[in-house]
């Protein structure tokens, strides 16, 4: 243990003593800031004024990212001391210097990288942990799951290729290598590639915003061209065949299909519907913002037939019960929306329908039919919970199986 001397008094330097001893040697006004900063960052210990064998000195400790450890920095004030007659006047001037240094340290400044922010040397693992921690307070659990999945895949790759990589050192070359790994080794589709790229851009955009890096290494990478969606419209005769199938085997599942086709609810939204949201008298289901995909509250239309099908199921049931649970009846426990798809896939195999006819195809068909029926696009956009009209009008471009028949009957003659 090293000791410095202050006249006849011995001073135990911080690097050889516990943090509490360091705190006790500070002026009382600095102790609170020291406790807060040490607990939050552990990147520096605030400056303090000392008197030892070298004279008057300002001393502080700061993390050196190059050597990955805390190091002591000192500033001699002997010349400054000679300018003042009394010790008290000198200490007032010295305290101003100390406050300036501590303010710079609190803002991320480091004497080891004069033009850099100390946050630049935070590891990618730590940045991703903080990123997920913040997103957990902003996103729904289903959305957060996608962010966690990306960070897990990206983090595992980084551990193998660039372990303990600092955020500032992750450059465009590494970004290209990661995206090549996603596309070539993980064998994802163009849609999967674009989703990974979107997530990577979001992570580093957040990192730039939070001063963990200077630029987004994924920003200039281009998306891959996506194939058209595999879903197709379901013609009326096929829908009739599907209705007959479920009328025999699972009548209550027809309510799910009607909610997708007529009310334009997404399967996951249907699984969240509680009986207290249903208003059969006014023909709507109220969907609060926390139960919709895009976070917008809306009113989902209920047709006369849907009201007739739902009424006997919800009669005398508690309002906090879910509309569709195990067995496709109301109950207390919310059912995973994946069950809807499994039931649909079994029907598709039994009826030998093409794989492109997915459950979500019913929603596409409903939107397309509304547009073809002359309902204005703005109304359809609101009913479908789309962000803008361009998203809604895309559904009018689906290949219509009845196009030739419609043109044969209604096309003008030359």
C-alpha positions, 0 to 999 in steps of 0.5 A: 500500500502506498502512502503520500504525506500531507505535512505530518499527516499521512494520506491514503490514496484511493487506488489503495483504499476502499471507495467509502474512504475516498468518499469520506475525504471529499467535501460534503457537497461532492459526496452525493454526486460521487455516489450517484455517478459511481452507481450509474456509470462506474466510468470515473470517480469525481475530482477532489482537491488534495495536499501532499508532498507535491503540493496542492493537486486536483486528482480524479480517476477515469476509465481508460478504454485502451487499457480497460481499467481505471487510471488516475489523472492529476493537475498541480495547482501550486502556481495557482496557490501563489496567486491568493493570500489565503487558503480559503480564497485559493480553495474557492478558485480550486473548487471552480476547476473541480466543478468544471472537470466533474461536469465534463466527466459527467457529460462523457468526456475523457482525458484519454480520448479528448475528442471522443465520448467515453460511451463510444467504448461501450461493448456491443453486448452492453449496448444491446442489453440497454437497447432491449431494456429501453424497448421493453418499456415501449413495445408490446410483448409480441413486438419485443419478442422480435427485437430480442430474437434479432439481438440474440442472433446478432449477439451470437455472431458477434461473439464468434467473429468479433468478441468483446467488440466496442460499439464504435469499432463495428464498421460497414465491413462487419455489417456486410459480413453479418448480412452475408451470414444471414443470407448465405448461411442462415438461408433466409428469404429476401423478406427475412433478410430485409427484416434482419437489416431493418432490425440492425438499422434500428439498433444502430440508429438508437446507438447513434442517438444515445452517443454509443457510435458516430454512424450507422454501419447498416445505413447504406446497405440495400434491401433485397427485392422481395417476391410477391406475397404468396397469399392469393384471393379466395374466390366465392365458390371456394369460400362456400366450400370452406363454410360447408366444411366447418359447418360440419366439423367446427361451426364456431370456427366460422366466427373466426373466419367471419371476423377475419373476412368481414370485420377485417380483424387480424387473427392475433387481434381476435384472440384478444377480444373480450366480451365487454368489447362487443356491442351487438346492438350497435354492430361493432367490436371496440378494439382499444389501442393496446390490442391492435397491431398498429396501436390505433383504437378502432371499431370493427364492423359486425355483420347481421350474420356475425351478430346472430352467430355470436349472440348465443355464445356470449349470453350471460357470460362475464365481460372479462372473458375472451371470445375465443378460447379452447374449443372456440368458445368464450372462456377465461384464458386467452388462446394462442392465435397460432391455433387458428392457423393450425385449424385452417391448415388442416382444412386446407389439406383436407380440401386439397386447396393450394398452400397460397390460400392462407388464413390471412388470405381471407382478410386480403379478399375482404379488403379487395371485395370492399374496394371492388364493391365501391366502398371508398378507400378511406373507409376501407383503410380505417376498417383495416387499420392501415397506416395510409391509403397506399397500403390499402390500395395495394390490395386492389392489385391482387390477381382477381380470379373473377376478373375475366368473368367480370370483364366478359359481363361488363366490358364496353363493346367497340 
